[in-house]
Amino acid sequence: MISIDEIANKEGFNVLEKTKSVDDKTIKDGKVPKVIDAAYAEKDGMVYLIKANGTKERIGTKEYWEKIMRFKVKENYVAKINTEIEHRRDLGNCGLCKQHKNTTALLNVVATNRCDLRCWYCFFYEEKAGFVYEPSLKEIEKGIKLAREMNGYTPPIQITGGEPILREDLRDIIKLAKDLGSPHVQLNTNSVSLGIEYYENPKKAIKMVSDWKDAGVNTVYTSFDGLKPDPNSNPKTHYETPFALQAYKEGGIKSIVLVPTVSQINLKETPDIVRFAMHNVDRGIKGVNFQPISLVGFIKKGEREKLRVVQSDIVEQIKKKFNFGMEAWYPVPCVAALADLIGREPHVHFYNNEKCGIATYVYVDRKKKKLIPITEFVDVDRFLKDIESIHDSMIRKVLFGLELIPSAIRYLSFRRALAKKLIDYIIQDELPNGKKLSDILDRIMEEGSYSSLREFHYNFLFLGMMHFQDYYNYDVNRVQRCSIHYAAGNRIIPFCTYNVFPSIYRDKYLKSHALKGKKAEKLMKESLEAKERVEKFREKRKEIVNSLIYKEVYAI
């Protein structure tokens, strides 16, 4: 292999940042990938990840790169991991250790690998895998307790799969997470079985949702890839989504995030997905978290280019419809200093790599059916940079043996002082509905609770996206700062290593803990029956599209 600098000079790239990646040309199932030199480099207004093996992969526009670099995570932002494990020596043995620089912001608990769908981009469901994975409550408890021990707190938890709704004891899993101290429990679901249940038996569906809420679910993350029920949009959940949303509403869950998997196939529908969220705010939709497709597996370059979507692609699509672009979006670590200042240790940190994801908030003007970015109400850049300066100044005082925060403004007093200071950054205080943004933000800053965010989320919609990795754009340095982790036996594993190298991590672990015998056969049969139920339900589509709920939900 030749050096990165030689490759850049030969092909006319401007090197922006050097890192390490994996040699995707030599990856084989079950084999530990070779780590090679890589760099982010710009050419003709586009940033790529170029590797020492000669490959390159599109990352985003130069405008995107310049924005995230303004909030690049600082090297001295390092969280403490409570472990005696000094260093996981290679990518074949990845998990939280003393070299990891971030704590868990979201712990993924895989409840099952069974599913009632067969999505073309998924290789996770039990029929494809050839086995059933369904951990016991004791196994789930063990994973959550390990995360609590390593972080010093029980993190927010996402119950995921497969399709967790297929588990009969889902309510018990939710309650377990709450009882173990998780401050926020999310349910990650396609909502298909729930939607069918509501259509056929509303009372039963509402009772299911009510039970989940009573057990402790705070937010539902639900699949939604587009508005049209055709192969180029959203055949995945189109017919079931309206009835699932109705079930959530009547069952009392008021926080729902749409999670679209985005490829070049449905990229142009992303603005319509946002419009759908705006239209259904009163049904509990509080945000859209786009997930550009992770191309795990051996995919030729030409085929990758037909599917690959990067974060700036989505921003550009949304800008065409709503007239705000990259200036309104911010990378995850932009709030790292703020979280440290208003949080009590130990707490969730946001020491992520700046390339992991971007987000914004937008005011939903329901009368005019338009979105107004938070940057039109608040000087976000100045506020975040000033908070960072305060944070770093306090860190310097600690390093020199001085008190972190003067006693007069400890914790709650400090939060109140910060809330009062925030008004200096407000550009436009009065929202179009007559409410004052300063009043809403005061409560959030002073209380810092999930309940204090409710009024804000009633007025503002969250828009975000995560840049999940694959063989071709893998960045080892990013993984060190990952904050979304999986509970996997005696290890807590970063999201991207867990999913990008399934034969080494995800599938290997799940298969080694697969169910056997009659129980596995029974669950496999139930999963196939759930899939057949979906197919039979969609045979009623002419009837479904004429229902009042369907028409109301899709009347955007």
Secondary structure, DSSP 8 states (H G I E B T S, - for coil): ---HHHHHHHHT-EEEEEEEEE-TTS--TTS---EEEEEEEEETTEEEEEETTS-EEEEEEHHHHHHHHTT---TT-------S-----SGGG-S--TT-----SEEEEE--S--S---TT---SHHHHTS-----HHHHHHHHHHHHHHHSS---EEEESS-GGG-TTHHHHHHHHHHTT-S-EEEEE--HHHHHHHHH-HHHHHHHHHHHHHHTEEEEEEE---SSSSTTS-TTTTTTHHHHHHHHHHHT---EEEE-EE-TTTGGGHHHHHHHHHHTGGGTEEEEEEEE----S---HHHHHHH---HHHHHHHHHHHHS--GGG-EEGGGGHHHHHHHS-SS-------TTSEEEEEEEEETTTTEEEEGGGTB-HHHHHHHHHHHHHHHHHHHHTT--SS-GGG-HHHHHHHHHHHHGGGBS--B-TTS-BHHHHHHHHHHH--TGGGHHHHHHEEEEEEE----TTT--HHHHHT--EEEEETTEEEEHHHHHHSTTTTHHHHHHHT---HHHHHHHHHHHHHHHHHHHHHHTTHHHHTTSHHHHHHT--
